[in-house]
Amino acid sequence: MATQYSIVGTTAKGIAASVEQGVAEGGLGPGDLLPPVRRLADELGVSPGTVATAYKELRRRGVVMTRGRGGTVVSEVPSVASRRPPRVPAGLVDLAGGHPDPAFLPDLRPPALVRPGYGSHRAAPRLGALEELTRAWFERDGVPAEHVTFAHGALDCIARLLSTELRPGDAVAVEDPGFHHLLDLVPALGLRMVPVAVDGEGLVPDALRTALRAGVRAVVCSPRGQCPTGAYFGRARRDELVAVLREFPEVLVVEDDHNADIAGAPAYTLAAAGLERWAHVRTASKHLGIDLRWAGLACDAATLARHDGRMLMTSGWVSHVLQETMAGLLGDRAVAELVAAGEAAYTSRRTALIDALAGRGIAAVGASGLNVWVPVRDESAVVNGLRTRGWWVAAGARFRIASPTAVRITTATLGVEATGRLAADFAEVLGEAQTTYGG
């Protein structure tokens, strides 16, 4: 139990605020054990029910979690703390971030002249030119585009979809392993995660059916470029998943197609299958640049109304300056050619590493997207071993709930000529780990 921070308060609200402050300021860290309810109640001179209420509220908000007999601990990713990526040590090759190669990102060209607006854009939040380009973007891959809207990036969009559709305590089916920021977001919204196993073609149908039967009210998944495994739906897998989802028509299905233009894989989307409740989200960050905090959303009519109704009450609209910038990029042939060249390079680099690892007897997956997922027995040993050889890769723990251990390697900037050296170093690290920890 953490002893460097003293929890104070005489009401449930005050106790919860004290714990939250400790987490935000670092006095309480991830995994720190909070005092048992009765002990803290005695220390503060309040009833056990008051402390229990405080802990319940903290659990609802994703600040703490209960480990059965292990007690109540600070969440690994508490919703009040900012989990920033670790600083890459000087001199290491950064293969951990999941970012695209800047060489394949276009220069951003905001409008040369921005005239001051008067009043509010709430009456016309979307620019017609960008709306039409967005419809064409979706329709290219068979995604129905009768109802489209915009958001401030994929996670902003998904957060709004879940918060308008679900209530605290409801369950969301998520991929396992899955996108680490989504795994942070769901509990921060007060929702429960139900992990669904992923194989080389994405969500496993039987695992999805089990989650749906357990009462999940939404499903979030990626049709291609899945993070971290690179899985993508084939036509047959997509049809299997649709058959399962049709048994639960009231469940909202959210597809995060964040790698749509650089995945190196075809689009067999759930959105194209005529589900009753669905949303298909695409962002520009991976193929046009991280400063474009914009996402396009295609969805059913009810989902559109709920999303836009909430957005109008909060941020109101996406900046028209940003919308004009996006419209210029989406309609530019030279930009499209640059993005296509990036997709080809990412496919070549990803495949080269998988092949180089296979030549060393190391199994890895990465059928699409920007990353390669390598199952290992001891993540820390591999991450630290590669660090001593000049490579910085991501431990799989941040992407996993119940799935086996692994590491993620971002190959977007990894030259094909360097894959052999990385594979050789990886094999040496695995050999050292086996010597240290046994066969």
N, C-alpha and C positions, 0 to 999 in steps of 0.2 A: 504494500500500500504506500502511496506517495505520502511523505511526511513533511515535505517542504511547503505545503500549502494548507492553510487552515480554512475550512468551510465555515461560513457564518450565516446568520439569518434566523428569524423567529417565525417566519411564515413560509409556506411552500414556495411562493413566488420568490421570496428573498433568498431561500436556500438554492433554488434553481439558478437564480441570477449569480450567486456567488460561485457556484460550480462553473457556470458558463464563462464567467470572468477569468477564473483560473485556467480554463482551457485556452481561451483566446490569448491570454498573456503568457502562457507557457508554464505556469506553475503546476498545472496538471497536464501530463502528456498522454499520447495514445497508449492504451493498455494499462494505465495506472488504475489501481483498485481503489474505489471509493469505500468509506467506512460502511459497515453493515448498518441497516436501518435503525435498529435499536440502540446501537452504540452511539451513532451520530445524534439520535434523539436525546439520549442522556446528556451528551456533551453540550447540546444547544438548549436544553431545558424545554423541549417541545415534545409533542406526542409522536409516537412512531408513525401514525397515519399522516402527519404533516410531512415527514421525511419521505414516506412512501409516495405521496402525491408529487413531491418535487422530483423524485427519481423517475416517476412515470412520465412527467412532462418532458424531462430531459431525454428519455428514451424516444418519445414521440417525435422529438425534433432532431433525432440523430446525433445528439451530443454524447450519450452514453449507450451502453448495451449490457444486457444481462447474460452471464455465462453459467446459468444454472447454479450449481453449488460453488462455482468459481466467483460468484458475487457480481456486483455491478462495476464495470470498468469504463474508462473513457474510450470511445470508439476509435478504431484505427484511423478513420478519416472523419473526425468530428466536424459537424456542419458549421461550427463557429470559428474554425481555424482555417487558415488559407494554406492548402497543400501545394506549395510551389515545387517545380521540378528541382532536384538537387543540382547544385552547381557542378558543371563538368570540370574535373581537375585539369590544370594546364598540361598541354602536351599530349592529351589523349584524343583519339579519333572518336567523335560523338556518334554512336549508333543507337542511341536510346530514346531520342525525342519523338520519333514518329512524324518528322517534318519532311516536306518535299524538298527537292533540289532547287535552290534559288535560280539556277541557270534556266529552268523551265517555267519560271514565273514571269508574266509580263509586267512592264512598267505600268503603274496606275496613272490614269489620266482623268482627274476630276474635271468638271466643267471649267472652262477658262474664266467664265463670268458667272457669278452667282448673285442674282438680284435679290434684295431683301423681300421676304414675304410678309404678308399682313394677315394676322389672325391665325387660324388653325387649319391644318391639312386633314383634320378628321373626316371631313365630308368627302375627300378624295385622297385616301392615303396611298394609293398605288399609281405610279406613272403608267399610262397606257402602253407606251413602247416597251417597257420592261415586262409588263404583264404578258404581252403577246410573245415576247422572246422566251419567257418562262414557260408558257403553255407549249411552245414548240419544243423546248428542252425536254419536258416530260413526255410529250406525245412521241418523240423520237424513239423512246423505249417502251411504248405501249401503255404508259401511265395515263389514266383518264385525267383530263385537264379542264373539265368544266368549272371546277371550283378551285381557284388558286389564290394564295396570299403570300405575304412576306413576313419575315421575322429577323431578329438580330443574331443570326447564327443558329446552328442545329440544336445545341443544348438549350438555348433560350426558347426555341420553338417546342422542343420536347417537354421542357419544364412546364410551359403554359398548357400544353395538351394534357399532361398528367394532372396538373393541379385543378383544371376545370372539369375533368372527367371523374377523378377519384377523390376520396376523402382520406384524412389521416388514418392510418391503420390498414387501408386496403393493400392488396398484394399486386405486384407487377412481376411478370415473367421477364427475366433478362438472360442474355447469353452468358455461359460460363465455360471457358474464360470469355471476358467481354471488355468493352471499352471502359477504362478505369474512371473517366470523368462521369460516365453514366452511373457506374457503381457508387460514386460519391453522391451524385445528385439524388437518386431515389430515396435513400434514407434521410437526406436533408429535407426532403419534402414531407417527411413523416410517413412514408410508405414502406411497405415490407417487400424485400426482394425474394423472389423464388427462382433459384438458378435452374437453367435448362441447358443440358449438355450440348456441346457443339462438336461436329466432326468435320471432315473435309468439305462437306456440302452445306455447312451451316447447322441450324437447329435440327436436333434429332426428333423426328415426329413422335415417337413413343414418349420421349421425355417431355415434349410440349403438351401432349395429351394429359399426362400425369399432372402437370402444373395447372392446366385449365380445369381439371376435375377437382383440384384443391381449392379452386375459387378465385384465381387471379382475375383481375378486371381489366388488365391491359397487358400487351406483349410488345416489347421493344426489341428489334432485331435489325441486322444488316443483310441486304440481299447479295452483296459482293464486297470485296475488300474488307472483310470482317476484321475488326481489331480485337485481339492481336494475331489471330491465326491465318488470316487471308482467305478464309473459306468463302465460297460463293454458291448460291443456289443453281443447280442444274434444273432443266425443265421438269424432270421426273420428281426431284426433291420438292420443288415449288408446288407441284400438283399434290404431292402427299401432304404437305403442310396445309394447303388450302382445304383438303378434305377434312383434316382435323379441325381447322378453325371454323368450318361451316357448322360443326356441331355446337359451337358457342357463339352465335351471331351477335350477342350483346357485348362481346369483348372488343375493346379498341385495339387495333393492330397498327403499330407505328414502325415504319421502315426508315432507317437512317442510311441513306445512300450517299454518304459523305465523299466517297471515292468515285462518284459516277463517271467522271471523264478521264480518270487515270487508273482505273482498277485493273485494266487488262483482262477483263472478263465480260461476257454478255450479261444482259439484264433480263432475268426471269423473276419479275417482281410479284409479290403478293398483291400489290395495288392493282395490277392488271387483271386480277381474277374475279372481280365483281363482288368483293366482300361487302357486308353491310356497314361496318364501322371500320374505317381505315384512314391512315395518313401516311404520306410519302414525303420525306424531308430530304432536301439536297442543299448543300452549302458550297461556297466558293473558296473556302480557305485552303483546301489542299491543291487546287489546280490554278487558282488565280491570285492567292496571297492571303496571309493571315490578317491583314488590316481590313479586309472586306468582311466586316461582321454582318453578313447577310445570308439569309437562307430562303429558298423557295419551298412552299408547302402546297401539295395537291392533296385533296381529301374529300370525304363525303360532305354533304351540305350541312348536316348537324354539327359535325366537327368544325367546319369552317366558321359557323356562327358562334360557337363557343370560344374558339381561339380568338377571333377578331373582336368579339364582345369584351373579352378580358383585356386584350391589347389596347383597345380604345380607352379603357379606364385607367391604364397605366402609362406606358410610353407613347401611346397614341398611334404612331406610325414610324416607319423606317425613314431616316433622313432622305429627302429628295435629292440632295447632293450625292449621297451614296448610291441611290437608285440610278441616277444619270450615269455615274461612273460604271456601274454594273451593266447598264444597257449598252454603253459603248464597248465594253469588253466582250459581252456575249454576242454582239453583232459584228465583231471584227474577224475577218478571215485569217489575218496574220496571227492573231492570238490563238485561234483554233488550231492552226498548224503547229504553233509552239507547244500547245497542250498535248497534241497528238505525238509530237516528238518525245515529250516527257513520258507519256504512257509507254511508248516503245522502250525507252531507256530503263524505266522502272521494271518492266517485265524482264528485260535482259539481265539486269543487276540482281534481281530477286532469284531468278532461275539459276544464275551462275553460282550464287552462294549455296543454294540447296544442292546443286550438283557437286560442288567442291566438298561440302560436308558429307554427302553420300559417299564420295570417294574415300573418305576417312572412316566410313562405317557409322556415321552419325545421322540419325533420322531427323528430318526437319520438314515443316510444312509452310506453305506460303503460296497458294494457288493464284492469288490476286492481291492487289494493294501495294503497300509500301514496306511491309514487314515480313520477317521470317520468325516462326515460333519453333523453338528447339526444346523438346522435353529433356530434362536433366533431373538427377536425383537430389542434388544439393544446389539450390540457386545461389546462395551466398558464396560457396566455394568457386563456382564458375564465374560469377560477376567479379569477384576479387582476383581470381587467377587471370582473367582476361585484362583486368585493369593493370596488373603488373607487366603485361605485354603490350600495353599501349592502346587497348580498346575499352570503350565505355558502352556497356549494354545494359538493358533494363531487366531487373529481376521480375519474374512472373507474378510475384505475390500481389502486386497492385492490380492485376487483371483477373485474379482468381477468387472464387468463393469456395467451391468444393472440388474443383478440377485438379489434376495432378500438377506437380511442379514443372517449371520450364523457364526459359529466358526468352525475351523478345529482342530481335536485332532489326533495326531499321536499315534497309538497304538502299534507300532513295539516293544517297550520296556516295555509296560504296562502289568505287570503280571495279569493273570486272577483273582487272589485273590484280586487285588486292584481295580477292576472295580466296585464292589459294593460301595466302599467308594467314588470313584469319582462320580458315579451316584447320590449318596445321597447328596454330596456337590453340584452337579450341580442343583439338584432339590431345595435345599435351596437357592442358588443364584437366580434362576428364581423366587422363591417366594418373595425374597427381592426386586428384580427389579420390580415385579408387584405392590408391595406395594408402591414403590417409584414413579413409573411412571404411575400407574393406570392400570385398567383391560383391 
